[in-house]
Each structure stands twice: as C-alpha cells, then as structure tokens.
Amino acid sequence: MQALYKFYEVVKVVSPKPTLSEINGQEAAILGMVQNDCGDWLYSVQMIESGEGWDVAENELKPTGRMMAREDFYGGDSVTVEVDPISGEGTIKK
C-alpha cells in the first residue's frame, strides 16, 4: 500500500484522540513517514503555526491540496562528522 501523502504536503489534523487534542484542526506539513508491520502509514509532521513536531497516523490527517518546499524547512547548512574507528566516537570536521 502506498502512502497517501507526500513529503512537504500540507495536511489538516482531524483526530478524536485526546493525545492529539492540542493540534486537532490545525495544519501541518509532512516531514517524515514510515509504514508499520501492519501496512499502516505514520507521519512525522511539523505544525505550521507553532513549528512543533508531532507523530500522526494517516487516518488522522486530511489533505488541503497545498504543498510546501524542502527549502521552507531546511536552510541547506550541513556538517561533516569524522568517526574514530576504534572508539566509534564522532567529531565535527572543520
């Protein structure tokens, strides 16, 4: 079964769950997705208004018909990490 939503798609949270009451009715953007062993899709979303991250099941979301872009969330900055092969510890390379 394919995921219903795409990365950076804007969705609306529509859930009767008390644990999601704080964000119910609000819009969010899809930033991550995973399919569980039962075939259900779960999404990591960033709330548009607050910027908070939440995990929500596919059946608790509704499409808005709008998309955002990767650049709306990520600035393009990156770091390089060097891992010590003996200790397994990483350090940021300059």
PyMOL Python script that loads the backbone (N, CA, C, O; Angstrom):
from pymol import cmd

cmd.read_pdbstr("""\
ATOM      1  N   MET A   1       0.852  -1.183   0.000  1.00  0.00           N
ATOM      2  CA  MET A   1       0.000   0.000   0.000  1.00  0.00           C
ATOM      3  C   MET A   1       0.895   1.242   0.000  1.00  0.00           C
ATOM      4  O   MET A   1       1.842   1.339   0.781  1.00  0.00           O
ATOM      5  N   GLN A   2       0.586   2.169  -0.870  1.00  0.00           N
ATOM      6  CA  GLN A   2       1.378   3.391  -0.965  1.00  0.00           C
ATOM      7  C   GLN A   2       0.893   4.436   0.033  1.00  0.00           C
ATOM      8  O   GLN A   2      -0.271   4.447   0.433  1.00  0.00           O
ATOM      9  N   ALA A   3       1.807   5.307   0.421  1.00  0.00           N
ATOM     10  CA  ALA A   3       1.463   6.405   1.325  1.00  0.00           C
ATOM     11  C   ALA A   3       0.489   7.344   0.624  1.00  0.00           C
ATOM     12  O   ALA A   3       0.615   7.603  -0.573  1.00  0.00           O
ATOM     13  N   LEU A   4      -0.465   7.843   1.366  1.00  0.00           N
ATOM     14  CA  LEU A   4      -1.465   8.759   0.826  1.00  0.00           C
ATOM     15  C   LEU A   4      -0.885  10.155   0.625  1.00  0.00           C
ATOM     16  O   LEU A   4      -1.297  10.881  -0.280  1.00  0.00           O
ATOM     17  N   TYR A   5       0.076  10.529   1.474  1.00  0.00           N
ATOM     18  CA  TYR A   5       0.629  11.884   1.437  1.00  0.00           C
ATOM     19  C   TYR A   5       2.085  11.876   0.998  1.00  0.00           C
ATOM     20  O   TYR A   5       2.780  10.866   1.114  1.00  0.00           O
ATOM     21  N   LYS A   6       2.530  13.012   0.496  1.00  0.00           N
ATOM     22  CA  LYS A   6       3.907  13.186   0.024  1.00  0.00           C
ATOM     23  C   LYS A   6       4.677  14.080   0.995  1.00  0.00           C
ATOM     24  O   LYS A   6       4.083  14.808   1.790  1.00  0.00           O
ATOM     25  N   PHE A   7       6.004  14.014   0.917  1.00  0.00           N
ATOM     26  CA  PHE A   7       6.832  14.912   1.714  1.00  0.00           C
ATOM     27  C   PHE A   7       6.466  16.361   1.400  1.00  0.00           C
ATOM     28  O   PHE A   7       6.257  16.728   0.244  1.00  0.00           O
ATOM     29  N   TYR A   8       6.394  17.172   2.448  1.00  0.00           N
ATOM     30  CA  TYR A   8       6.129  18.617   2.387  1.00  0.00           C
ATOM     31  C   TYR A   8       4.690  18.951   2.008  1.00  0.00           C
ATOM     32  O   TYR A   8       4.370  20.117   1.776  1.00  0.00           O
ATOM     33  N   GLU A   9       3.820  17.950   1.942  1.00  0.00           N
ATOM     34  CA  GLU A   9       2.407  18.213   1.689  1.00  0.00           C
ATOM     35  C   GLU A   9       1.784  18.804   2.953  1.00  0.00           C
ATOM     36  O   GLU A   9       2.085  18.369   4.064  1.00  0.00           O
ATOM     37  N   VAL A  10       0.920  19.790   2.773  1.00  0.00           N
ATOM     38  CA  VAL A  10       0.221  20.410   3.904  1.00  0.00           C
ATOM     39  C   VAL A  10      -1.065  19.623   4.148  1.00  0.00           C
ATOM     40  O   VAL A  10      -1.860  19.405   3.234  1.00  0.00           O
ATOM     41  N   VAL A  11      -1.252  19.203   5.395  1.00  0.00           N
ATOM     42  CA  VAL A  11      -2.416  18.416   5.797  1.00  0.00           C
ATOM     43  C   VAL A  11      -3.077  19.075   7.000  1.00  0.00           C
ATOM     44  O   VAL A  11      -2.503  19.955   7.642  1.00  0.00           O
ATOM     45  N   LYS A  12      -4.290  18.635   7.290  1.00  0.00           N
ATOM     46  CA  LYS A  12      -5.006  19.113   8.474  1.00  0.00           C
ATOM     47  C   LYS A  12      -5.182  17.929   9.416  1.00  0.00           C
ATOM     48  O   LYS A  12      -5.577  16.845   8.986  1.00  0.00           O
ATOM     49  N   VAL A  13      -4.893  18.129  10.696  1.00  0.00           N
ATOM     50  CA  VAL A  13      -5.052  17.076  11.698  1.00  0.00           C
ATOM     51  C   VAL A  13      -6.533  16.990  12.068  1.00  0.00           C
ATOM     52  O   VAL A  13      -7.138  17.984  12.470  1.00  0.00           O
ATOM     53  N   VAL A  14      -7.110  15.797  11.929  1.00  0.00           N
ATOM     54  CA  VAL A  14      -8.517  15.560  12.280  1.00  0.00           C
ATOM     55  C   VAL A  14      -8.586  14.251  13.062  1.00  0.00           C
ATOM     56  O   VAL A  14      -8.760  13.177  12.486  1.00  0.00           O
ATOM     57  N   SER A  15      -8.448  14.355  14.369  1.00  0.00           N
ATOM     58  CA  SER A  15      -8.383  13.158  15.202  1.00  0.00           C
ATOM     59  C   SER A  15      -9.235  13.312  16.459  1.00  0.00           C
ATOM     60  O   SER A  15      -9.238  14.372  17.085  1.00  0.00           O
ATOM     61  N   PRO A  16      -9.957  12.251  16.828  1.00  0.00           N
ATOM     62  CA  PRO A  16     -10.709  12.286  18.081  1.00  0.00           C
ATOM     63  C   PRO A  16      -9.851  11.927  19.301  1.00  0.00           C
ATOM     64  O   PRO A  16     -10.327  11.984  20.435  1.00  0.00           O
ATOM     65  N   LYS A  17      -8.580  11.555  19.064  1.00  0.00           N
ATOM     66  CA  LYS A  17      -7.708  11.132  20.166  1.00  0.00           C
ATOM     67  C   LYS A  17      -7.434  12.285  21.135  1.00  0.00           C
ATOM     68  O   LYS A  17      -7.071  13.379  20.704  1.00  0.00           O
ATOM     69  N   PRO A  18      -7.603  12.052  22.424  1.00  0.00           N
ATOM     70  CA  PRO A  18      -7.282  13.084  23.418  1.00  0.00           C
ATOM     71  C   PRO A  18      -5.813  13.514  23.366  1.00  0.00           C
ATOM     72  O   PRO A  18      -5.493  14.667  23.656  1.00  0.00           O
ATOM     73  N   THR A  19      -4.925  12.592  23.000  1.00  0.00           N
ATOM     74  CA  THR A  19      -3.497  12.921  22.953  1.00  0.00           C
ATOM     75  C   THR A  19      -3.165  13.897  21.828  1.00  0.00           C
ATOM     76  O   THR A  19      -2.103  14.518  21.840  1.00  0.00           O
ATOM     77  N   LEU A  20      -4.069  14.036  20.854  1.00  0.00           N
ATOM     78  CA  LEU A  20      -3.850  14.968  19.745  1.00  0.00           C
ATOM     79  C   LEU A  20      -4.776  16.179  19.818  1.00  0.00           C
ATOM     80  O   LEU A  20      -4.824  16.978  18.882  1.00  0.00           O
ATOM     81  N   SER A  21      -5.514  16.322  20.924  1.00  0.00           N
ATOM     82  CA  SER A  21      -6.478  17.429  21.033  1.00  0.00           C
ATOM     83  C   SER A  21      -5.811  18.797  20.910  1.00  0.00           C
ATOM     84  O   SER A  21      -6.434  19.749  20.441  1.00  0.00           O
ATOM     85  N   GLU A  22      -4.568  18.897  21.322  1.00  0.00           N
ATOM     86  CA  GLU A  22      -3.827  20.164  21.252  1.00  0.00           C
ATOM     87  C   GLU A  22      -3.619  20.637  19.812  1.00  0.00           C
ATOM     88  O   GLU A  22      -3.519  21.838  19.559  1.00  0.00           O
ATOM     89  N   ILE A  23      -3.554  19.694  18.875  1.00  0.00           N
ATOM     90  CA  ILE A  23      -3.294  20.069  17.477  1.00  0.00           C
ATOM     91  C   ILE A  23      -4.465  19.761  16.546  1.00  0.00           C
ATOM     92  O   ILE A  23      -4.391  20.041  15.350  1.00  0.00           O
ATOM     93  N   ASN A  24      -5.537  19.191  17.078  1.00  0.00           N
ATOM     94  CA  ASN A  24      -6.684  18.842  16.244  1.00  0.00           C
ATOM     95  C   ASN A  24      -7.232  20.084  15.544  1.00  0.00           C
ATOM     96  O   ASN A  24      -7.467  21.112  16.179  1.00  0.00           O
ATOM     97  N   GLY A  25      -7.433  19.980  14.240  1.00  0.00           N
ATOM     98  CA  GLY A  25      -7.949  21.093  13.446  1.00  0.00           C
ATOM     99  C   GLY A  25      -6.873  21.994  12.877  1.00  0.00           C
ATOM    100  O   GLY A  25      -7.170  22.882  12.078  1.00  0.00           O
ATOM    101  N   GLN A  26      -5.626  21.783  13.273  1.00  0.00           N
ATOM    102  CA  GLN A  26      -4.529  22.628  12.790  1.00  0.00           C
ATOM    103  C   GLN A  26      -3.862  22.023  11.554  1.00  0.00           C
ATOM    104  O   GLN A  26      -3.964  20.825  11.290  1.00  0.00           O
ATOM    105  N   GLU A  27      -3.176  22.891  10.805  1.00  0.00           N
ATOM    106  CA  GLU A  27      -2.449  22.445   9.620  1.00  0.00           C
ATOM    107  C   GLU A  27      -1.005  22.107   9.962  1.00  0.00           C
ATOM    108  O   GLU A  27      -0.398  22.696  10.857  1.00  0.00           O
ATOM    109  N   ALA A  28      -0.474  21.134   9.218  1.00  0.00           N
ATOM    110  CA  ALA A  28       0.898  20.666   9.427  1.00  0.00           C
ATOM    111  C   ALA A  28       1.477  20.255   8.080  1.00  0.00           C
ATOM    112  O   ALA A  28       0.742  20.060   7.112  1.00  0.00           O
ATOM    113  N   ALA A  29       2.795  20.126   8.025  1.00  0.00           N
ATOM    114  CA  ALA A  29       3.475  19.665   6.815  1.00  0.00           C
ATOM    115  C   ALA A  29       4.154  18.330   7.102  1.00  0.00           C
ATOM    116  O   ALA A  29       4.711  18.127   8.181  1.00  0.00           O
ATOM    117  N   ILE A  30       4.103  17.431   6.138  1.00  0.00           N
ATOM    118  CA  ILE A  30       4.713  16.105   6.259  1.00  0.00           C
ATOM    119  C   ILE A  30       6.230  16.228   6.112  1.00  0.00           C
ATOM    120  O   ILE A  30       6.722  16.685   5.080  1.00  0.00           O
ATOM    121  N   LEU A  31       6.977  15.815   7.154  1.00  0.00           N
ATOM    122  CA  LEU A  31       8.440  15.837   7.090  1.00  0.00           C
ATOM    123  C   LEU A  31       9.050  14.443   7.173  1.00  0.00           C
ATOM    124  O   LEU A  31      10.241  14.274   6.911  1.00  0.00           O
ATOM    125  N   GLY A  32       8.251  13.449   7.535  1.00  0.00           N
ATOM    126  CA  GLY A  32       8.751  12.085   7.606  1.00  0.00           C
ATOM    127  C   GLY A  32       7.602  11.103   7.523  1.00  0.00           C
ATOM    128  O   GLY A  32       6.463  11.442   7.842  1.00  0.00           O
ATOM    129  N   MET A  33       7.897   9.884   7.094  1.00  0.00           N
ATOM    130  CA  MET A  33       6.859   8.862   7.005  1.00  0.00           C
ATOM    131  C   MET A  33       7.467   7.477   7.136  1.00  0.00           C
ATOM    132  O   MET A  33       8.608   7.235   6.743  1.00  0.00           O
ATOM    133  N   VAL A  34       6.669   6.569   7.703  1.00  0.00           N
ATOM    134  CA  VAL A  34       7.097   5.183   7.864  1.00  0.00           C
ATOM    135  C   VAL A  34       5.859   4.295   7.814  1.00  0.00           C
ATOM    136  O   VAL A  34       4.779   4.682   8.261  1.00  0.00           O
ATOM    137  N   GLN A  35       6.038   3.101   7.263  1.00  0.00           N
ATOM    138  CA  GLN A  35       4.956   2.123   7.220  1.00  0.00           C
ATOM    139  C   GLN A  35       5.225   1.066   8.281  1.00  0.00           C
ATOM    140  O   GLN A  35       6.312   0.490   8.318  1.00  0.00           O
ATOM    141  N   ASN A  36       4.242   0.804   9.148  1.00  0.00           N
ATOM    142  CA  ASN A  36       4.446  -0.182  10.208  1.00  0.00           C
ATOM    143  C   ASN A  36       4.231  -1.603   9.678  1.00  0.00           C
ATOM    144  O   ASN A  36       3.924  -1.788   8.500  1.00  0.00           O
ATOM    145  N   ASP A  37       4.390  -2.596  10.540  1.00  0.00           N
ATOM    146  CA  ASP A  37       4.283  -4.001  10.143  1.00  0.00           C
ATOM    147  C   ASP A  37       2.891  -4.385   9.647  1.00  0.00           C
ATOM    148  O   ASP A  37       2.736  -5.363   8.915  1.00  0.00           O
ATOM    149  N   CYS A  38       1.882  -3.617  10.044  1.00  0.00           N
ATOM    150  CA  CYS A  38       0.501  -3.885   9.611  1.00  0.00           C
ATOM    151  C   CYS A  38       0.181  -3.214   8.281  1.00  0.00           C
ATOM    152  O   CYS A  38      -0.902  -3.412   7.728  1.00  0.00           O
ATOM    153  N   GLY A  39       1.117  -2.422   7.766  1.00  0.00           N
ATOM    154  CA  GLY A  39       0.896  -1.727   6.500  1.00  0.00           C
ATOM    155  C   GLY A  39       0.337  -0.329   6.642  1.00  0.00           C
ATOM    156  O   GLY A  39       0.084   0.346   5.644  1.00  0.00           O
ATOM    157  N   ASP A  40       0.140   0.117   7.884  1.00  0.00           N
ATOM    158  CA  ASP A  40      -0.388   1.462   8.123  1.00  0.00           C
ATOM    159  C   ASP A  40       0.732   2.489   8.032  1.00  0.00           C
ATOM    160  O   ASP A  40       1.865   2.217   8.430  1.00  0.00           O
ATOM    161  N   TRP A  41       0.414   3.669   7.507  1.00  0.00           N
ATOM    162  CA  TRP A  41       1.397   4.743   7.403  1.00  0.00           C
ATOM    163  C   TRP A  41       1.295   5.683   8.589  1.00  0.00           C
ATOM    164  O   TRP A  41       0.201   6.066   9.004  1.00  0.00           O
ATOM    165  N   LEU A  42       2.447   6.049   9.127  1.00  0.00           N
ATOM    166  CA  LEU A  42       2.563   7.024  10.211  1.00  0.00           C
ATOM    167  C   LEU A  42       3.433   8.156   9.695  1.00  0.00           C
ATOM    168  O   LEU A  42       4.378   7.928   8.940  1.00  0.00           O
ATOM    169  N   TYR A  43       3.110   9.385  10.106  1.00  0.00           N
ATOM    170  CA  TYR A  43       3.799  10.563   9.588  1.00  0.00           C
ATOM    171  C   TYR A  43       4.363  11.411  10.714  1.00  0.00           C
ATOM    172  O   TYR A  43       3.742  11.568  11.766  1.00  0.00           O
ATOM    173  N   SER A  44       5.542  11.950  10.479  1.00  0.00           N
ATOM    174  CA  SER A  44       6.097  12.990  11.341  1.00  0.00           C
ATOM    175  C   SER A  44       5.731  14.299  10.669  1.00  0.00           C
ATOM    176  O   SER A  44       6.051  14.527   9.502  1.00  0.00           O
ATOM    177  N   VAL A  45       5.057  15.153  11.417  1.00  0.00           N
ATOM    178  CA  VAL A  45       4.602  16.417  10.847  1.00  0.00           C
ATOM    179  C   VAL A  45       5.140  17.583  11.658  1.00  0.00           C
ATOM    180  O   VAL A  45       5.405  17.461  12.854  1.00  0.00           O
ATOM    181  N   GLN A  46       5.295  18.706  10.991  1.00  0.00           N
ATOM    182  CA  GLN A  46       5.648  19.950  11.678  1.00  0.00           C
ATOM    183  C   GLN A  46       4.437  20.856  11.588  1.00  0.00           C
ATOM    184  O   GLN A  46       3.930  21.133  10.502  1.00  0.00           O
ATOM    185  N   MET A  47       3.980  21.314  12.747  1.00  0.00           N
ATOM    186  CA  MET A  47       2.818  22.184  12.782  1.00  0.00           C
ATOM    187  C   MET A  47       3.175  23.523  12.144  1.00  0.00           C
ATOM    188  O   MET A  47       4.220  24.103  12.442  1.00  0.00           O
ATOM    189  N   ILE A  48       2.302  24.008  11.265  1.00  0.00           N
ATOM    190  CA  ILE A  48       2.565  25.247  10.542  1.00  0.00           C
ATOM    191  C   ILE A  48       2.646  26.432  11.499  1.00  0.00           C
ATOM    192  O   ILE A  48       3.555  27.255  11.397  1.00  0.00           O
ATOM    193  N   GLU A  49       1.701  26.516  12.424  1.00  0.00           N
ATOM    194  CA  GLU A  49       1.625  27.678  13.314  1.00  0.00           C
ATOM    195  C   GLU A  49       2.727  27.694  14.376  1.00  0.00           C
ATOM    196  O   GLU A  49       3.366  28.724  14.590  1.00  0.00           O
ATOM    197  N   SER A  50       2.948  26.567  15.034  1.00  0.00           N
ATOM    198  CA  SER A  50       3.874  26.543  16.176  1.00  0.00           C
ATOM    199  C   SER A  50       5.275  26.050  15.827  1.00  0.00           C
ATOM    200  O   SER A  50       6.231  26.358  16.539  1.00  0.00           O
ATOM    201  N   GLY A  51       5.411  25.291  14.744  1.00  0.00           N
ATOM    202  CA  GLY A  51       6.701  24.703  14.400  1.00  0.00           C
ATOM    203  C   GLY A  51       7.006  23.430  15.172  1.00  0.00           C
ATOM    204  O   GLY A  51       8.063  22.830  14.973  1.00  0.00           O
ATOM    205  N   GLU A  52       6.099  23.003  16.054  1.00  0.00           N
ATOM    206  CA  GLU A  52       6.307  21.782  16.836  1.00  0.00           C
ATOM    207  C   GLU A  52       6.218  20.550  15.948  1.00  0.00           C
ATOM    208  O   GLU A  52       5.543  20.558  14.919  1.00  0.00           O
ATOM    209  N   GLY A  53       6.910  19.490  16.359  1.00  0.00           N
ATOM    210  CA  GLY A  53       6.848  18.219  15.651  1.00  0.00           C
ATOM    211  C   GLY A  53       5.941  17.235  16.368  1.00  0.00           C
ATOM    212  O   GLY A  53       5.960  17.140  17.595  1.00  0.00           O
ATOM    213  N   TRP A  54       5.145  16.503  15.594  1.00  0.00           N
ATOM    214  CA  TRP A  54       4.228  15.502  16.134  1.00  0.00           C
ATOM    215  C   TRP A  54       4.259  14.268  15.242  1.00  0.00           C
ATOM    216  O   TRP A  54       4.641  14.349  14.074  1.00  0.00           O
ATOM    217  N   ASP A  55       3.856  13.120  15.796  1.00  0.00           N
ATOM    218  CA  ASP A  55       3.690  11.890  15.028  1.00  0.00           C
ATOM    219  C   ASP A  55       2.200  11.582  14.950  1.00  0.00           C
ATOM    220  O   ASP A  55       1.512  11.532  15.969  1.00  0.00           O
ATOM    221  N   VAL A  56       1.707  11.376  13.721  1.00  0.00           N
ATOM    222  CA  VAL A  56       0.273  11.228  13.497  1.00  0.00           C
ATOM    223  C   VAL A  56       0.025  10.100  12.492  1.00  0.00           C
ATOM    224  O   VAL A  56       0.770   9.953  11.523  1.00  0.00           O
ATOM    225  N   ALA A  57      -1.020   9.307  12.726  1.00  0.00           N
ATOM    226  CA  ALA A  57      -1.395   8.236  11.800  1.00  0.00           C
ATOM    227  C   ALA A  57      -2.077   8.819  10.561  1.00  0.00           C
ATOM    228  O   ALA A  57      -2.676   9.894  10.608  1.00  0.00           O
ATOM    229  N   GLU A  58      -1.970   8.089   9.463  1.00  0.00           N
ATOM    230  CA  GLU A  58      -2.525   8.563   8.187  1.00  0.00           C
ATOM    231  C   GLU A  58      -4.023   8.850   8.278  1.00  0.00           C
ATOM    232  O   GLU A  58      -4.506   9.818   7.691  1.00  0.00           O
ATOM    233  N   ASN A  59      -4.762   8.008   9.015  1.00  0.00           N
ATOM    234  CA  ASN A  59      -6.209   8.201   9.106  1.00  0.00           C
ATOM    235  C   ASN A  59      -6.606   9.367  10.008  1.00  0.00           C
ATOM    236  O   ASN A  59      -7.795   9.631  10.189  1.00  0.00           O
ATOM    237  N   GLU A  60      -5.631  10.060  10.570  1.00  0.00           N
ATOM    238  CA  GLU A  60      -5.897  11.238  11.403  1.00  0.00           C
ATOM    239  C   GLU A  60      -5.547  12.529  10.671  1.00  0.00           C
ATOM    240  O   GLU A  60      -5.473  13.599  11.276  1.00  0.00           O
ATOM    241  N   LEU A  61      -5.334  12.413   9.357  1.00  0.00           N
ATOM    242  CA  LEU A  61      -4.965  13.568   8.539  1.00  0.00           C
ATOM    243  C   LEU A  61      -5.915  13.707   7.360  1.00  0.00           C
ATOM    244  O   LEU A  61      -6.456  12.718   6.865  1.00  0.00           O
ATOM    245  N   LYS A  62      -6.111  14.937   6.915  1.00  0.00           N
ATOM    246  CA  LYS A  62      -6.908  15.232   5.720  1.00  0.00           C
ATOM    247  C   LYS A  62      -6.078  16.122   4.807  1.00  0.00           C
ATOM    248  O   LYS A  62      -5.338  16.980   5.288  1.00  0.00           O
ATOM    249  N   PRO A  63      -6.191  15.930   3.484  1.00  0.00           N
ATOM    250  CA  PRO A  63      -5.424  16.770   2.555  1.00  0.00           C
ATOM    251  C   PRO A  63      -5.972  18.192   2.494  1.00  0.00           C
ATOM    252  O   PRO A  63      -7.164  18.421   2.696  1.00  0.00           O
ATOM    253  N   THR A  64      -5.085  19.139   2.213  1.00  0.00           N
ATOM    254  CA  THR A  64      -5.510  20.529   1.999  1.00  0.00           C
ATOM    255  C   THR A  64      -5.361  20.920   0.535  1.00  0.00           C
ATOM    256  O   THR A  64      -5.896  21.939   0.099  1.00  0.00           O
ATOM    257  N   GLY A  65      -4.629  20.102  -0.221  1.00  0.00           N
ATOM    258  CA  GLY A  65      -4.382  20.421  -1.622  1.00  0.00           C
ATOM    259  C   GLY A  65      -3.200  21.354  -1.825  1.00  0.00           C
ATOM    260  O   GLY A  65      -2.948  21.814  -2.939  1.00  0.00           O
ATOM    261  N   ARG A  66      -2.475  21.633  -0.743  1.00  0.00           N
ATOM    262  CA  ARG A  66      -1.330  22.544  -0.837  1.00  0.00           C
ATOM    263  C   ARG A  66      -0.034  21.797  -0.560  1.00  0.00           C
ATOM    264  O   ARG A  66      -0.014  20.793   0.152  1.00  0.00           O
ATOM    265  N   MET A  67       1.050  22.311  -1.141  1.00  0.00           N
ATOM    266  CA  MET A  67       2.389  21.757  -0.934  1.00  0.00           C
ATOM    267  C   MET A  67       3.317  22.871  -0.473  1.00  0.00           C
ATOM    268  O   MET A  67       3.120  24.040  -0.805  1.00  0.00           O
ATOM    269  N   MET A  68       4.322  22.494   0.290  1.00  0.00           N
ATOM    270  CA  MET A  68       5.407  23.397   0.644  1.00  0.00           C
ATOM    271  C   MET A  68       6.667  22.819   0.000  1.00  0.00           C
ATOM    272  O   MET A  68       6.616  21.763  -0.630  1.00  0.00           O
ATOM    273  N   ALA A  69       7.788  23.503   0.158  1.00  0.00           N
ATOM    274  CA  ALA A  69       9.050  23.048  -0.425  1.00  0.00           C
ATOM    275  C   ALA A  69      10.038  22.692   0.676  1.00  0.00           C
ATOM    276  O   ALA A  69       9.924  23.175   1.802  1.00  0.00           O
ATOM    277  N   ARG A  70      11.005  21.848   0.350  1.00  0.00           N
ATOM    278  CA  ARG A  70      12.053  21.470   1.297  1.00  0.00           C
ATOM    279  C   ARG A  70      12.716  22.705   1.892  1.00  0.00           C
ATOM    280  O   ARG A  70      13.014  22.744   3.086  1.00  0.00           O
ATOM    281  N   GLU A  71      12.942  23.707   1.061  1.00  0.00           N
ATOM    282  CA  GLU A  71      13.610  24.943   1.491  1.00  0.00           C
ATOM    283  C   GLU A  71      12.820  25.695   2.561  1.00  0.00           C
ATOM    284  O   GLU A  71      13.385  26.532   3.265  1.00  0.00           O
ATOM    285  N   ASP A  72      11.531  25.412   2.692  1.00  0.00           N
ATOM    286  CA  ASP A  72      10.719  26.044   3.736  1.00  0.00           C
ATOM    287  C   ASP A  72      11.105  25.529   5.126  1.00  0.00           C
ATOM    288  O   ASP A  72      10.764  26.145   6.135  1.00  0.00           O
ATOM    289  N   PHE A  73      11.816  24.398   5.173  1.00  0.00           N
ATOM    290  CA  PHE A  73      12.154  23.771   6.453  1.00  0.00           C
ATOM    291  C   PHE A  73      13.648  23.636   6.705  1.00  0.00           C
ATOM    292  O   PHE A  73      14.090  23.647   7.854  1.00  0.00           O
ATOM    293  N   TYR A  74      14.424  23.509   5.638  1.00  0.00           N
ATOM    294  CA  TYR A  74      15.857  23.265   5.778  1.00  0.00           C
ATOM    295  C   TYR A  74      16.644  24.348   5.062  1.00  0.00           C
ATOM    296  O   TYR A  74      16.364  24.665   3.906  1.00  0.00           O
ATOM    297  N   GLY A  75      17.628  24.914   5.749  1.00  0.00           N
ATOM    298  CA  GLY A  75      18.406  26.017   5.199  1.00  0.00           C
ATOM    299  C   GLY A  75      19.552  25.611   4.295  1.00  0.00           C
ATOM    300  O   GLY A  75      20.157  26.477   3.663  1.00  0.00           O
ATOM    301  N   GLY A  76      19.869  24.351   4.208  1.00  0.00           N
ATOM    302  CA  GLY A  76      20.953  23.915   3.343  1.00  0.00           C
ATOM    303  C   GLY A  76      22.290  23.807   4.054  1.00  0.00           C
ATOM    304  O   GLY A  76      23.266  23.367   3.447  1.00  0.00           O
ATOM    305  N   ASP A  77      22.366  24.193   5.322  1.00  0.00           N
ATOM    306  CA  ASP A  77      23.602  24.054   6.085  1.00  0.00           C
ATOM    307  C   ASP A  77      23.866  22.575   6.363  1.00  0.00           C
ATOM    308  O   ASP A  77      22.931  21.792   6.528  1.00  0.00           O
ATOM    309  N   SER A  78      25.126  22.205   6.413  1.00  0.00           N
ATOM    310  CA  SER A  78      25.473  20.825   6.730  1.00  0.00           C
ATOM    311  C   SER A  78      26.790  20.787   7.497  1.00  0.00           C
ATOM    312  O   SER A  78      27.543  21.761   7.521  1.00  0.00           O
ATOM    313  N   VAL A  79      27.048  19.647   8.118  1.00  0.00           N
ATOM    314  CA  VAL A  79      28.309  19.427   8.823  1.00  0.00           C
ATOM    315  C   VAL A  79      28.869  18.083   8.372  1.00  0.00           C
ATOM    316  O   VAL A  79      28.134  17.218   7.895  1.00  0.00           O
ATOM    317  N   THR A  80      30.169  17.924   8.528  1.00  0.00           N
ATOM    318  CA  THR A  80      30.821  16.652   8.242  1.00  0.00           C
ATOM    319  C   THR A  80      31.336  16.092   9.555  1.00  0.00           C
ATOM    320  O   THR A  80      32.007  16.787  10.319  1.00  0.00           O
ATOM    321  N   VAL A  81      31.018  14.832   9.810  1.00  0.00           N
ATOM    322  CA  VAL A  81      31.433  14.181  11.050  1.00  0.00           C
ATOM    323  C   VAL A  81      32.459  13.108  10.715  1.00  0.00           C
ATOM    324  O   VAL A  81      32.261  12.293   9.813  1.00  0.00           O
ATOM    325  N   GLU A  82      33.563  13.126  11.465  1.00  0.00           N
ATOM    326  CA  GLU A  82      34.606  12.120  11.310  1.00  0.00           C
ATOM    327  C   GLU A  82      34.485  11.149  12.484  1.00  0.00           C
ATOM    328  O   GLU A  82      34.468  11.567  13.642  1.00  0.00           O
ATOM    329  N   VAL A  83      34.399   9.854  12.181  1.00  0.00           N
ATOM    330  CA  VAL A  83      34.217   8.848  13.225  1.00  0.00           C
ATOM    331  C   VAL A  83      35.532   8.132  13.489  1.00  0.00           C
ATOM    332  O   VAL A  83      36.189   7.648  12.567  1.00  0.00           O
ATOM    333  N   ASP A  84      35.906   8.071  14.769  1.00  0.00           N
ATOM    334  CA  ASP A  84      37.098   7.338  15.184  1.00  0.00           C
ATOM    335  C   ASP A  84      36.788   5.845  15.056  1.00  0.00           C
ATOM    336  O   ASP A  84      35.857   5.364  15.701  1.00  0.00           O
ATOM    337  N   PRO A  85      37.545   5.098  14.240  1.00  0.00           N
ATOM    338  CA  PRO A  85      37.242   3.682  14.018  1.00  0.00           C
ATOM    339  C   PRO A  85      37.423   2.807  15.255  1.00  0.00           C
ATOM    340  O   PRO A  85      36.869   1.710  15.319  1.00  0.00           O
ATOM    341  N   ILE A  86      38.179   3.271  16.222  1.00  0.00           N
ATOM    342  CA  ILE A  86      38.413   2.469  17.429  1.00  0.00           C
ATOM    343  C   ILE A  86      37.343   2.734  18.482  1.00  0.00           C
ATOM    344  O   ILE A  86      36.741   1.801  19.012  1.00  0.00           O
ATOM    345  N   SER A  87      37.110   4.008  18.782  1.00  0.00           N
ATOM    346  CA  SER A  87      36.154   4.341  19.842  1.00  0.00           C
ATOM    347  C   SER A  87      34.721   4.446  19.328  1.00  0.00           C
ATOM    348  O   SER A  87      33.772   4.296  20.097  1.00  0.00           O
ATOM    349  N   GLY A  88      34.562   4.702  18.032  1.00  0.00           N
ATOM    350  CA  GLY A  88      33.222   4.896  17.480  1.00  0.00           C
ATOM    351  C   GLY A  88      32.668   6.280  17.733  1.00  0.00           C
ATOM    352  O   GLY A  88      31.538   6.581  17.348  1.00  0.00           O
ATOM    353  N   GLU A  89      33.460   7.130  18.380  1.00  0.00           N
ATOM    354  CA  GLU A  89      33.014   8.494  18.660  1.00  0.00           C
ATOM    355  C   GLU A  89      33.202   9.372  17.437  1.00  0.00           C
ATOM    356  O   GLU A  89      34.143   9.203  16.661  1.00  0.00           O
ATOM    357  N   GLY A  90      32.285  10.310  17.287  1.00  0.00           N
ATOM    358  CA  GLY A  90      32.361  11.225  16.158  1.00  0.00           C
ATOM    359  C   GLY A  90      32.732  12.625  16.592  1.00  0.00           C
ATOM    360  O   GLY A  90      32.388  13.063  17.689  1.00  0.00           O
ATOM    361  N   THR A  91      33.439  13.324  15.718  1.00  0.00           N
ATOM    362  CA  THR A  91      33.768  14.734  15.939  1.00  0.00           C
ATOM    363  C   THR A  91      33.466  15.493  14.658  1.00  0.00           C
ATOM    364  O   THR A  91      33.599  14.961  13.556  1.00  0.00           O
ATOM    365  N   ILE A  92      33.063  16.729  14.820  1.00  0.00           N
ATOM    366  CA  ILE A  92      32.748  17.566  13.669  1.00  0.00           C
ATOM    367  C   ILE A  92      34.041  18.044  13.038  1.00  0.00           C
ATOM    368  O   ILE A  92      34.913  18.598  13.707  1.00  0.00           O
ATOM    369  N   LYS A  93      34.149  17.816  11.725  1.00  0.00           N
ATOM    370  CA  LYS A  93      35.325  18.282  10.987  1.00  0.00           C
ATOM    371  C   LYS A  93      35.134  19.749  10.654  1.00  0.00           C
ATOM    372  O   LYS A  93      34.029  20.196  10.346  1.00  0.00           O
ATOM    373  N   LYS A  94      36.230  20.490  10.720  1.00  0.00           N
ATOM    374  CA  LYS A  94      36.153  21.918  10.390  1.00  0.00           C
ATOM    375  C   LYS A  94      36.585  22.156   8.985  1.00  0.00           C
ATOM    376  O   LYS A  94      36.588  23.298   8.525  1.00  0.00           O
TER     377      LYS A  94
END
""", "prot")
cmd.dss("prot")
cmd.show_as("cartoon", "prot")
cmd.util.cbc("prot")
cmd.orient("prot")
